[in-house]
Amino acid sequence: MRPLLPLLVTLFLFSGCIQGIAVSTVGNIVGDGFTAITGESDLDFAEKALPGNIKLLEVMLQNDPDNTQLLVLTSQGYSSYALAYLEDSLQDRAREFYVRGRDFGLRILRQDKELARALDGTVDDLKSVLEKRDKDLVPGVFWTAFGWGNYVYLSQDNPDAIADLPRAEALMEFVVRNDSTYYYGGANIFLGTSLGSRPRILGGNTDLARKHFEKALRINGGKFLMTYVYMARSVAAQTLDEELFDKCLRAVDEASLEILPEFRFANAIAKKKAQRLHARRADLF
């Protein structure tokens, strides 16, 4: 008769192996689902699809809580939903979703014990540790900073939130150094927006912001239309440059969603946000 304990151990290991394979397989399927959504041009249809994908990712993370692929997708999902559907009309809920996006990203970064300590230390501590990391960390860093920075942008009346902006910027500077092409130059767009949205006395620098946007446009060839939206919203509005404002929004208005088929979703959002900026023109200038 076969001893019971070895049999139970074998069954346990086999079960864990099968579970790991299942999570990996479903994770790849959900990842493909996100790819399908990024190519979707119908924002109403995508709005119905995104929450189910995000919650499925959270279910899988309960069984594999340190899975970097799942954490990146979940972070991206929450922040993308906030950007597309919440921040222009439901800011309290948008802040909540951006924080969720940030926190799922932080779960990746905190797997590195030295980096976890640096995140709780000073900005200089964080920069020092990031100097020793490579591009493998880029996706986790980018989506952490994306959620964090957008939360700060919607929390201008919260000093504690504003105090965290240098950390989000340090993370995006890491992305620029290690893989500036990630997400169509997204880190340069982020830094351009951050530097271009605030006055010089508060650390703004529209000249440097323009350089970040110009680099992003070189990376994405002007096909990632959010680049123009953020340039209009930040640099053009901050410097009262009506010509630049109109030029940016015209580029968005005239572009076809087929200019970047794999990212129709983001470009459809850009067109929607450009229309909101058109409507605010008289208030901005």
DRENVO-986739 format. One record per residue (C-alpha): residue number from 1; residue in three letters; x, y, z. Coordinates in pm, whole numbers. Example, Ala and Ser with C-alpha at 12.3 -4.5 7.8 and 13.67 -1.06 7.14 Angstrom:
! residues 2
<nr=1 rest=ALA c1=1230 c2=-450 c3=780>
<nr=2 rest=SER c1=1367 c2=-106 c3=714>
This chain:
! residues 285
<nr=1 rest=MET c1=0 c2=0 c3=0>
<nr=2 rest=ARG c1=142 c2=343 c3=-99>
<nr=3 rest=PRO c1=222 c2=568 c3=201>
<nr=4 rest=LEU c1=-42 c2=841 c3=240>
<nr=5 rest=LEU c1=190 c2=1140 c3=305>
<nr=6 rest=PRO c1=397 c2=1111 c3=-17>
<nr=7 rest=LEU c1=72 c2=1065 c3=-212>
<nr=8 rest=LEU c1=-77 c2=1383 c3=-60>
<nr=9 rest=VAL c1=242 c2=1578 c3=-128>
<nr=10 rest=THR c1=240 c2=1459 c3=-489>
<nr=11 rest=LEU c1=-124 c2=1557 c3=-531>
<nr=12 rest=PHE c1=-59 c2=1896 c3=-370>
<nr=13 rest=LEU c1=236 c2=1971 c3=-597>
<nr=14 rest=PHE c1=45 c2=1851 c3=-903>
<nr=15 rest=SER c1=-253 c2=2067 c3=-808>
<nr=16 rest=GLY c1=-25 c2=2369 c3=-761>
<nr=17 rest=CYS c1=138 c2=2303 c3=-1096>
<nr=18 rest=ILE c1=-199 c2=2279 c3=-1273>
<nr=19 rest=GLN c1=-319 c2=2595 c3=-1097>
<nr=20 rest=GLY c1=-5 c2=2780 c3=-1206>
<nr=21 rest=ILE c1=-52 c2=2669 c3=-1565>
<nr=22 rest=ALA c1=-420 c2=2772 c3=-1552>
<nr=23 rest=VAL c1=-339 c2=3119 c3=-1416>
<nr=24 rest=SER c1=-68 c2=3166 c3=-1675>
<nr=25 rest=THR c1=-294 c2=3051 c3=-1958>
<nr=26 rest=VAL c1=-591 c2=3263 c3=-1852>
<nr=27 rest=GLY c1=-355 c2=3554 c3=-1791>
<nr=28 rest=ASN c1=-238 c2=3532 c3=-2150>
<nr=29 rest=ILE c1=-599 c2=3519 c3=-2269>
<nr=30 rest=VAL c1=-691 c2=3827 c3=-2064>
<nr=31 rest=GLY c1=-379 c2=3999 c3=-2194>
<nr=32 rest=ASP c1=-502 c2=3926 c3=-2545>
<nr=33 rest=GLY c1=-837 c2=4067 c3=-2438>
<nr=34 rest=PHE c1=-670 c2=4392 c3=-2337>
<nr=35 rest=THR c1=-498 c2=4402 c3=-2674>
<nr=36 rest=ALA c1=-838 c2=4364 c3=-2838>
<nr=37 rest=ILE c1=-972 c2=4652 c3=-2631>
<nr=38 rest=THR c1=-681 c2=4881 c3=-2719>
<nr=39 rest=GLY c1=-770 c2=4827 c3=-3083>
<nr=40 rest=GLU c1=-1138 c2=4910 c3=-3024>
<nr=41 rest=SER c1=-1269 c2=5242 c3=-3155>
<nr=42 rest=ASP c1=-1615 c2=5225 c3=-2995>
<nr=43 rest=LEU c1=-1572 c2=5379 c3=-2651>
<nr=44 rest=ASP c1=-1915 c2=5268 c3=-2528>
<nr=45 rest=PHE c1=-1843 c2=4907 c3=-2620>
<nr=46 rest=ALA c1=-1499 c2=4919 c3=-2455>
<nr=47 rest=GLU c1=-1650 c2=5073 c3=-2141>
<nr=48 rest=LYS c1=-1863 c2=4762 c3=-2095>
<nr=49 rest=ALA c1=-1575 c2=4523 c3=-2162>
<nr=50 rest=LEU c1=-1302 c2=4672 c3=-1942>
<nr=51 rest=PRO c1=-1446 c2=4616 c3=-1591>
<nr=52 rest=GLY c1=-1496 c2=4243 c3=-1646>
<nr=53 rest=ASN c1=-1139 c2=4202 c3=-1766>
<nr=54 rest=ILE c1=-1004 c2=4398 c3=-1470>
<nr=55 rest=LYS c1=-1200 c2=4199 c3=-1211>
<nr=56 rest=LEU c1=-1092 c2=3871 c3=-1370>
<nr=57 rest=LEU c1=-731 c2=3984 c3=-1332>
<nr=58 rest=GLU c1=-793 c2=4056 c3=-963>
<nr=59 rest=VAL c1=-941 c2=3708 c3=-915>
<nr=60 rest=MET c1=-630 c2=3552 c3=-1070>
<nr=61 rest=LEU c1=-405 c2=3769 c3=-853>
<nr=62 rest=GLN c1=-561 c2=3613 c3=-545>
<nr=63 rest=ASN c1=-400 c2=3284 c3=-654>
<nr=64 rest=ASP c1=-77 c2=3438 c3=-783>
<nr=65 rest=PRO c1=-34 c2=3772 c3=-600>
<nr=66 rest=ASP c1=319 c2=3847 c3=-723>
<nr=67 rest=ASN c1=255 c2=3777 c3=-1092>
<nr=68 rest=THR c1=414 c2=4075 c3=-1266>
<nr=69 rest=GLN c1=222 c2=4034 c3=-1591>
<nr=70 rest=LEU c1=-113 c2=4032 c3=-1409>
<nr=71 rest=LEU c1=-14 c2=4326 c3=-1189>
<nr=72 rest=VAL c1=91 c2=4537 c3=-1490>
<nr=73 rest=LEU c1=-236 c2=4463 c3=-1672>
<nr=74 rest=THR c1=-445 c2=4541 c3=-1364>
<nr=75 rest=SER c1=-260 c2=4866 c3=-1301>
<nr=76 rest=GLN c1=-300 c2=4963 c3=-1666>
<nr=77 rest=GLY c1=-665 c2=4865 c3=-1663>
<nr=78 rest=TYR c1=-766 c2=5078 c3=-1366>
<nr=79 rest=SER c1=-576 c2=5384 c3=-1484>
<nr=80 rest=SER c1=-699 c2=5350 c3=-1842>
<nr=81 rest=TYR c1=-1059 c2=5328 c3=-1724>
<nr=82 rest=ALA c1=-1015 c2=5637 c3=-1507>
<nr=83 rest=LEU c1=-858 c2=5829 c3=-1795>
<nr=84 rest=ALA c1=-1123 c2=5731 c3=-2049>
<nr=85 rest=TYR c1=-1443 c2=5744 c3=-1847>
<nr=86 rest=LEU c1=-1405 c2=5913 c3=-1510>
<nr=87 rest=GLU c1=-1159 c2=6201 c3=-1483>
<nr=88 rest=ASP c1=-1360 c2=6453 c3=-1687>
<nr=89 rest=SER c1=-1686 c2=6414 c3=-1495>
<nr=90 rest=LEU c1=-1644 c2=6190 c3=-1188>
<nr=91 rest=GLN c1=-1320 c2=6308 c3=-1034>
<nr=92 rest=ASP c1=-1364 c2=6149 c3=-691>
<nr=93 rest=ARG c1=-1411 c2=5810 c3=-852>
<nr=94 rest=ALA c1=-1128 c2=5878 c3=-1096>
<nr=95 rest=ARG c1=-893 c2=5950 c3=-804>
<nr=96 rest=GLU c1=-993 c2=5620 c3=-645>
<nr=97 rest=PHE c1=-925 c2=5427 c3=-966>
<nr=98 rest=TYR c1=-593 c2=5600 c3=-1023>
<nr=99 rest=VAL c1=-489 c2=5505 c3=-670>
<nr=100 rest=ARG c1=-584 c2=5144 c3=-744>
<nr=101 rest=GLY c1=-374 c2=5160 c3=-1060>
<nr=102 rest=ARG c1=-82 c2=5306 c3=-866>
<nr=103 rest=ASP c1=-107 c2=5048 c3=-588>
<nr=104 rest=PHE c1=-113 c2=4746 c3=-819>
<nr=105 rest=GLY c1=200 c2=4888 c3=-981>
<nr=106 rest=LEU c1=363 c2=4942 c3=-643>
<nr=107 rest=ARG c1=311 c2=4573 c3=-567>
<nr=108 rest=ILE c1=557 c2=4501 c3=-848>
<nr=109 rest=LEU c1=814 c2=4754 c3=-728>
<nr=110 rest=ARG c1=791 c2=4646 c3=-364>
<nr=111 rest=GLN c1=895 c2=4292 c3=-454>
<nr=112 rest=ASP c1=1243 c2=4449 c3=-471>
<nr=113 rest=LYS c1=1325 c2=4503 c3=-102>
<nr=114 rest=GLU c1=1579 c2=4781 c3=-162>
<nr=115 rest=LEU c1=1339 c2=4963 c3=-389>
<nr=116 rest=ALA c1=1058 c2=4917 c3=-135>
<nr=117 rest=ARG c1=1269 c2=5093 c3=128>
<nr=118 rest=ALA c1=1355 c2=5370 c3=-117>
<nr=119 rest=LEU c1=989 c2=5428 c3=-198>
<nr=120 rest=ASP c1=934 c2=5495 c3=171>
<nr=121 rest=GLY c1=1241 c2=5721 c3=193>
<nr=122 rest=THR c1=1336 c2=6044 c3=25>
<nr=123 rest=VAL c1=1314 c2=6122 c3=-346>
<nr=124 rest=ASP c1=1694 c2=6112 c3=-359>
<nr=125 rest=ASP c1=1684 c2=5761 c3=-207>
<nr=126 rest=LEU c1=1445 c2=5655 c3=-480>
<nr=127 rest=LYS c1=1654 c2=5805 c3=-758>
<nr=128 rest=SER c1=1968 c2=5641 c3=-621>
<nr=129 rest=VAL c1=1815 c2=5293 c3=-622>
<nr=130 rest=LEU c1=1654 c2=5340 c3=-963>
<nr=131 rest=GLU c1=1995 c2=5425 c3=-1108>
<nr=132 rest=LYS c1=2092 c2=5062 c3=-1041>
<nr=133 rest=ARG c1=1787 c2=4906 c3=-1208>
<nr=134 rest=ASP c1=1739 c2=4818 c3=-1576>
<nr=135 rest=LYS c1=1464 c2=4823 c3=-1838>
<nr=136 rest=ASP c1=1302 c2=4503 c3=-1712>
<nr=137 rest=LEU c1=1135 c2=4720 c3=-1451>
<nr=138 rest=VAL c1=996 c2=4972 c3=-1703>
<nr=139 rest=PRO c1=635 c2=4845 c3=-1735>
<nr=140 rest=GLY c1=581 c2=4830 c3=-1359>
<nr=141 rest=VAL c1=746 c2=5168 c3=-1304>
<nr=142 rest=PHE c1=552 c2=5334 c3=-1586>
<nr=143 rest=TRP c1=207 c2=5226 c3=-1474>
<nr=144 rest=THR c1=283 c2=5300 c3=-1109>
<nr=145 rest=ALA c1=386 c2=5654 c3=-1202>
<nr=146 rest=PHE c1=97 c2=5697 c3=-1445>
<nr=147 rest=GLY c1=-165 c2=5624 c3=-1180>
<nr=148 rest=TRP c1=25 c2=5820 c3=-916>
<nr=149 rest=GLY c1=76 c2=6128 c3=-1132>
<nr=150 rest=ASN c1=-282 c2=6143 c3=-1252>
<nr=151 rest=TYR c1=-405 c2=6107 c3=-894>
<nr=152 rest=VAL c1=-189 c2=6406 c3=-802>
<nr=153 rest=TYR c1=-320 c2=6605 c3=-1101>
<nr=154 rest=LEU c1=-677 c2=6555 c3=-974>
<nr=155 rest=SER c1=-580 c2=6636 c3=-613>
<nr=156 rest=GLN c1=-448 c2=6991 c3=-639>
<nr=157 rest=ASP c1=-617 c2=7082 c3=-308>
<nr=158 rest=ASN c1=-439 c2=6800 c3=-122>
<nr=159 rest=PRO c1=-86 c2=6897 c3=-4>
<nr=160 rest=ASP c1=3 c2=6537 c3=79>
<nr=161 rest=ALA c1=-81 c2=6426 c3=-275>
<nr=162 rest=ILE c1=114 c2=6714 c3=-430>
<nr=163 rest=ALA c1=415 c2=6625 c3=-215>
<nr=164 rest=ASP c1=428 c2=6286 c3=-391>
<nr=165 rest=LEU c1=463 c2=6433 c3=-740>
<nr=166 rest=PRO c1=848 c2=6429 c3=-732>
<nr=167 rest=ARG c1=833 c2=6052 c3=-671>
<nr=168 rest=ALA c1=609 c2=5997 c3=-972>
<nr=169 rest=GLU c1=840 c2=6216 c3=-1181>
<nr=170 rest=ALA c1=1148 c2=6024 c3=-1063>
<nr=171 rest=LEU c1=982 c2=5701 c3=-1175>
<nr=172 rest=MET c1=901 c2=5843 c3=-1518>
<nr=173 rest=GLU c1=1255 c2=5978 c3=-1554>
<nr=174 rest=PHE c1=1372 c2=5619 c3=-1502>
<nr=175 rest=VAL c1=1148 c2=5510 c3=-1791>
<nr=176 rest=VAL c1=1286 c2=5785 c3=-2016>
<nr=177 rest=ARG c1=1643 c2=5673 c3=-1941>
<nr=178 rest=ASN c1=1581 c2=5303 c3=-1988>
<nr=179 rest=ASP c1=1316 c2=5276 c3=-2260>
<nr=180 rest=SER c1=1173 c2=5607 c3=-2378>
<nr=181 rest=THR c1=979 c2=5425 c3=-2654>
<nr=182 rest=TYR c1=758 c2=5243 c3=-2403>
<nr=183 rest=TYR c1=389 c2=5317 c3=-2455>
<nr=184 rest=TYR c1=455 c2=5546 c3=-2754>
<nr=185 rest=GLY c1=679 c2=5782 c3=-2560>
<nr=186 rest=GLY c1=438 c2=5790 c3=-2266>
<nr=187 rest=ALA c1=701 c2=5889 c3=-2009>
<nr=188 rest=ASN c1=800 c2=6195 c3=-2212>
<nr=189 rest=ILE c1=432 c2=6287 c3=-2250>
<nr=190 rest=PHE c1=388 c2=6254 c3=-1873>
<nr=191 rest=LEU c1=691 c2=6469 c3=-1791>
<nr=192 rest=GLY c1=598 c2=6724 c3=-2057>
<nr=193 rest=THR c1=251 c2=6753 c3=-1907>
<nr=194 rest=SER c1=379 c2=6775 c3=-1551>
<nr=195 rest=LEU c1=640 c2=7042 c3=-1629>
<nr=196 rest=GLY c1=414 c2=7230 c3=-1868>
<nr=197 rest=SER c1=105 c2=7245 c3=-1647>
<nr=198 rest=ARG c1=241 c2=7443 c3=-1355>
<nr=199 rest=PRO c1=400 c2=7789 c3=-1327>
<nr=200 rest=ARG c1=776 c2=7823 c3=-1299>
<nr=201 rest=ILE c1=751 c2=7928 c3=-933>
<nr=202 rest=LEU c1=606 c2=7581 c3=-860>
<nr=203 rest=GLY c1=869 c2=7396 c3=-1059>
<nr=204 rest=GLY c1=719 c2=7428 c3=-1405>
<nr=205 rest=ASN c1=940 c2=7458 c3=-1710>
<nr=206 rest=THR c1=759 c2=7501 c3=-2041>
<nr=207 rest=ASP c1=1080 c2=7499 c3=-2245>
<nr=208 rest=LEU c1=1178 c2=7158 c3=-2109>
<nr=209 rest=ALA c1=817 c2=7043 c3=-2140>
<nr=210 rest=ARG c1=822 c2=7125 c3=-2513>
<nr=211 rest=LYS c1=1136 c2=6916 c3=-2555>
<nr=212 rest=HIS c1=966 c2=6619 c3=-2390>
<nr=213 rest=PHE c1=666 c2=6650 c3=-2621>
<nr=214 rest=GLU c1=889 c2=6687 c3=-2925>
<nr=215 rest=LYS c1=1074 c2=6369 c3=-2828>
<nr=216 rest=ALA c1=746 c2=6185 c3=-2779>
<nr=217 rest=LEU c1=629 c2=6295 c3=-3124>
<nr=218 rest=ARG c1=953 c2=6166 c3=-3275>
<nr=219 rest=ILE c1=897 c2=5833 c3=-3103>
<nr=220 rest=ASN c1=533 c2=5790 c3=-3202>
<nr=221 rest=GLY c1=542 c2=5980 c3=-3530>
<nr=222 rest=GLY c1=245 c2=6191 c3=-3424>
<nr=223 rest=LYS c1=22 c2=5883 c3=-3439>
<nr=224 rest=PHE c1=-44 c2=5865 c3=-3064>
<nr=225 rest=LEU c1=-291 c2=6154 c3=-3049>
<nr=226 rest=MET c1=-288 c2=6197 c3=-2671>
<nr=227 rest=THR c1=51 c2=6363 c3=-2722>
<nr=228 rest=TYR c1=-122 c2=6660 c3=-2886>
<nr=229 rest=VAL c1=-403 c2=6669 c3=-2629>
<nr=230 rest=TYR c1=-162 c2=6691 c3=-2338>
<nr=231 rest=MET c1=56 c2=6947 c3=-2513>
<nr=232 rest=ALA c1=-248 c2=7167 c3=-2572>
<nr=233 rest=ARG c1=-373 c2=7119 c3=-2217>
<nr=234 rest=SER c1=-39 c2=7196 c3=-2056>
<nr=235 rest=VAL c1=218 c2=7396 c3=-2254>
<nr=236 rest=ALA c1=-23 c2=7581 c3=-2483>
<nr=237 rest=ALA c1=-264 c2=7673 c3=-2205>
<nr=238 rest=GLN c1=11 c2=7764 c3=-1957>
<nr=239 rest=THR c1=192 c2=7994 c3=-2205>
<nr=240 rest=LEU c1=-132 c2=8128 c3=-2358>
<nr=241 rest=ASP c1=-10 c2=8009 c3=-2696>
<nr=242 rest=GLU c1=-335 c2=7999 c3=-2893>
<nr=243 rest=GLU c1=-160 c2=7907 c3=-3216>
<nr=244 rest=LEU c1=-4 c2=7596 c3=-3059>
<nr=245 rest=PHE c1=-334 c2=7509 c3=-2891>
<nr=246 rest=ASP c1=-523 c2=7522 c3=-3221>
<nr=247 rest=LYS c1=-247 c2=7337 c3=-3407>
<nr=248 rest=CYS c1=-250 c2=7051 c3=-3156>
<nr=249 rest=LEU c1=-627 c2=7010 c3=-3154>
<nr=250 rest=ARG c1=-645 c2=7036 c3=-3533>
<nr=251 rest=ALA c1=-395 c2=6747 c3=-3556>
<nr=252 rest=VAL c1=-626 c2=6538 c3=-3338>
<nr=253 rest=ASP c1=-944 c2=6639 c3=-3521>
<nr=254 rest=GLU c1=-804 c2=6564 c3=-3866>
<nr=255 rest=ALA c1=-639 c2=6231 c3=-3784>
<nr=256 rest=SER c1=-809 c2=5904 c3=-3869>
<nr=257 rest=LEU c1=-842 c2=5639 c3=-3601>
<nr=258 rest=GLU c1=-674 c2=5409 c3=-3851>
<nr=259 rest=ILE c1=-352 c2=5607 c3=-3811>
<nr=260 rest=LEU c1=-265 c2=5363 c3=-3530>
<nr=261 rest=PRO c1=-496 c2=5060 c3=-3566>
<nr=262 rest=GLU c1=-356 c2=4876 c3=-3265>
<nr=263 rest=PHE c1=-441 c2=5175 c3=-3047>
<nr=264 rest=ARG c1=-771 c2=5308 c3=-3176>
<nr=265 rest=PHE c1=-900 c2=5313 c3=-2816>
<nr=266 rest=ALA c1=-648 c2=5570 c3=-2690>
<nr=267 rest=ASN c1=-689 c2=5781 c3=-3003>
<nr=268 rest=ALA c1=-1068 c2=5774 c3=-2968>
<nr=269 rest=ILE c1=-1021 c2=5900 c3=-2612>
<nr=270 rest=ALA c1=-790 c2=6171 c3=-2745>
<nr=271 rest=LYS c1=-1058 c2=6289 c3=-2987>
<nr=272 rest=LYS c1=-1313 c2=6298 c3=-2707>
<nr=273 rest=LYS c1=-1080 c2=6501 c3=-2484>
<nr=274 rest=ALA c1=-991 c2=6734 c3=-2771>
<nr=275 rest=GLN c1=-1358 c2=6822 c3=-2804>
<nr=276 rest=ARG c1=-1371 c2=6911 c3=-2436>
<nr=277 rest=LEU c1=-1068 c2=7137 c3=-2482>
<nr=278 rest=HIS c1=-1236 c2=7306 c3=-2778>
<nr=279 rest=ALA c1=-1532 c2=7379 c3=-2553>
<nr=280 rest=ARG c1=-1305 c2=7530 c3=-2284>
<nr=281 rest=ARG c1=-1105 c2=7750 c3=-2521>
<nr=282 rest=ALA c1=-1264 c2=8077 c3=-2409>
<nr=283 rest=ASP c1=-1188 c2=7994 c3=-2044>
<nr=284 rest=LEU c1=-825 c2=7907 c3=-2115>
<nr=285 rest=PHE c1=-733 c2=8215 c3=-2318>
